[in-house]
């Protein structure tokens, strides 16, 4: 494939991934009060999920699919930035692929598990023992798939990948070096997210701001590739 065509296709893909993340998160926030709802009781979460209906399930599916797109996205950045003086980039790509897998494993619980459990939960008001069992099942997956896999391993791997990608951007002809520095800062901010579980609560805000800034940088990078 001609590199010019590859650049344009890559640019369009990068923009679509960034928009997929942004639109799905806006939708989930509006319908589900995410991420504040995650600090609520299990009863509140399951009831709120059920209220969201098919619209909420659609947004969670889009969010999960956008996360899966990090796998090809890491390969695209490797192809775009790989040079003789960036042998470390392959390590970043490996972490990028891992982050996509971890995110999907964490997010898919909302698409299927939460949907099934919330439906059962709403329809068994007369059986407190069964409701308690559903709460325990949900909380177990919430902690393991959400906190452990998605928000810890996913954030950590993505942060490393984005930081390494930013380092490779410095000196590249594709984007200005300042954009590479922006990627590095975002990567560090994203990777700091799991520190919230160690009691450093402000790391959660740093993580969220870094993710939003990264989406802007991705869109800029995509536009830059299209107009090269």
C-alpha positions in Angstrom: 0.0 0.0 0.0 1.2 3.5 -0.8 2.3 5.2 2.4 0.3 8.3 1.5 -2.9 6.2 1.4 -1.8 4.4 4.6 -1.4 7.7 6.4 -4.9 8.9 5.4 -6.6 5.6 6.3 -4.7 5.5 9.6 -5.7 9.1 10.3 -9.4 8.3 9.7 -9.1 5.2 11.9 -7.4 7.1 14.8 -10.1 9.8 14.7 -12.9 7.2 14.7 -11.4 5.4 17.7 -11.1 8.7 19.6 -14.7 9.7 18.7 -15.9 6.2 19.7 -14.3 6.6 23.1 -15.6 10.1 23.6 -19.2 9.6 22.4 -19.7 6.3 24.3 -18.4 7.8 27.5 -20.6 10.9 27.1 -23.6 8.6 26.5 -22.8 6.4 29.5 -22.3 9.4 31.7 -25.6 10.9 30.7 -27.7 7.7 31.0 -25.8 6.0 33.8 -24.2 8.8 35.8 -20.8 7.2 35.1 -18.3 7.1 36.8 -19.9 8.5 40.0 -22.4 5.6 40.0 -19.5 3.2 40.6 -19.1 4.5 44.1 -22.8 3.7 44.9 -24.3 0.6 46.5 -24.8 -2.5 44.4 -28.6 -2.0 44.7 -28.3 1.5 43.1 -26.0 0.3 40.3 -28.2 -2.6 39.2 -31.4 -0.5 39.4 -29.8 2.3 37.5 -28.4 -0.1 34.8 -31.9 -1.6 34.4 -33.4 1.9 34.0 -30.9 2.6 31.2 -32.3 -0.2 29.0 -31.1 -0.8 25.5 -29.6 2.7 25.1 -27.2 2.1 28.0 -26.2 -1.4 26.7 -25.5 0.2 23.3 -23.2 2.8 24.8 -21.3 0.1 26.8 -21.0 -2.0 23.7 -19.5 0.9 21.8 -17.2 1.6 24.7 -16.0 -2.0 24.7 -15.5 -2.1 20.9 -13.6 1.2 21.0 -11.3 -0.3 23.6 -10.8 -3.3 21.4 -9.6 -1.0 18.6 -6.6 -0.2 20.7 -5.2 -3.5 19.4 -5.0 -2.4 15.8 -4.3 1.2 16.8 -1.1 0.1 18.6 0.0 -1.7 15.4 -0.7 1.4 13.3 1.4 3.6 15.5 4.2 1.0 15.3 4.1 1.1 11.5 4.0 4.9 11.5 6.7 5.6 14.0 9.1 2.6 13.7 12.6 3.8 12.8 16.2 2.6 13.3 16.4 4.7 16.5 13.1 3.4 18.0 13.8 -0.3 18.7 11.9 0.1 22.0 8.6 0.8 20.1 7.8 -2.9 19.8 7.6 -3.0 23.6 5.1 -0.1 23.6 3.0 -1.9 20.9 2.9 -5.0 23.0 1.6 -3.0 26.0 -0.9 -1.3 23.7 -2.3 -4.7 22.5 -2.4 -5.8 26.2 -4.3 -2.7 27.2 -7.0 -3.3 24.6 -7.5 -6.9 25.8 -7.6 -5.9 29.4 -10.1 -3.1 28.8 -12.4 -5.4 26.8 -12.3 -8.0 29.6 -13.2 -5.4 32.1 -15.9 -3.6 30.1 -17.8 -6.6 28.7 -19.2 -7.4 32.1 -21.4 -4.4 31.6 -22.7 -5.6 28.2 -23.7 -9.1 29.3 -23.3 -9.8 33.0 -24.7 -6.6 34.4 -27.6 -6.8 31.9 -28.5 -10.4 33.0 -28.0 -9.7 36.7 -30.0 -6.4 36.7 -33.0 -8.1 35.0 -33.0 -10.9 37.6 -32.4 -8.4 40.4 -35.4 -6.3 39.5 -37.8 -9.2 39.2 -37.1 -10.9 42.5 -38.2 -8.3 45.1 -39.8 -11.0 47.2 -36.6 -13.1 47.6 -34.0 -11.2 49.7 -31.6 -14.1 49.8 -31.4 -14.4 46.0 -31.0 -10.6 45.7 -28.1 -10.8 48.1 -26.5 -13.6 46.1 -26.8 -11.5 42.9 -25.2 -8.6 44.7 -22.2 -10.8 45.8 -21.8 -12.1 42.2 -21.9 -8.6 40.8 -19.5 -7.1 43.3 -17.1 -10.0 42.8 -16.9 -9.4 39.0 -17.0 -5.6 39.6 -13.8 -5.8 41.8 -12.0 -8.4 39.7 -12.9 -7.5 36.1 -13.4 -3.8 36.8 -10.9 -2.7 39.4 -8.2 -5.3 38.9 -8.3 -6.0 35.1 -9.8 -2.9 33.5 -8.9 -0.1 35.8 -5.5 -1.4 37.0 -3.9 -3.5 34.3 -5.7 -1.7 31.5 -4.7 1.8 32.7 -1.1 0.7 33.5 -0.6 -1.0 30.1 -2.2 1.9 28.2 -0.1 4.5 30.1 3.1 2.7 29.2 2.1 2.3 25.6 1.1 5.9 25.2 4.3 7.2 26.9 6.5 5.0 24.7 4.6 6.2 21.6 5.1 9.8 22.7 8.9 9.2 23.0 8.9 7.8 19.5 7.0 10.8 18.2 9.8 13.1 19.3 12.0 13.4 16.2 9.3 12.0 13.9 8.2 13.9 10.8 4.6 13.0 11.3 3.7 15.3 14.2 5.5 18.1 16.0 7.7 17.0 19.0 5.4 18.9 21.4 2.6 16.5 20.6 4.9 13.6 21.5 5.6 15.3 24.9 1.8 15.6 25.3 1.5 11.9 24.7 4.1 11.2 27.3 2.3 13.4 29.9 -1.0 11.7 29.1 0.6 8.3 29.4 2.0 9.0 32.8 -1.3 10.4 33.9 -3.3 7.4 32.7 -0.8 5.0 34.3 -1.3 6.7 37.6 -4.9 5.7 37.8 -4.5 2.5 39.8 -2.8 4.5 42.6 -6.3 5.5 43.6 -6.6 2.0 45.2 -3.6 2.8 47.3 -5.4 5.7 48.8 -4.1 8.5 46.5 -7.6 9.6 45.5 -6.5 12.6 43.3 -4.9 10.1 40.8 -8.4 9.2 39.6 -9.0 12.8 38.5 -5.5 12.9 36.9 -6.3 9.7 35.0 -9.7 11.1 33.7 -8.2 14.4 32.6 -5.3 12.6 30.9 -7.7 10.3 29.0 -9.7 13.3 27.7 -6.5 15.1 26.7 -5.4 12.0 24.9 -8.6 11.9 22.8 -7.8 15.5 21.7 -4.3 14.5 20.8 -5.5 11.5 18.9 -7.9 13.6 16.8 -5.1 16.1 16.1 -2.8 13.2 15.1 -5.4 11.8 12.8 -6.1 15.1 11.1 -2.3 15.6 10.7 -2.0 12.2 9.0 -4.9 13.0 6.6 -3.6 16.3 5.4 0.1 15.1 5.0 
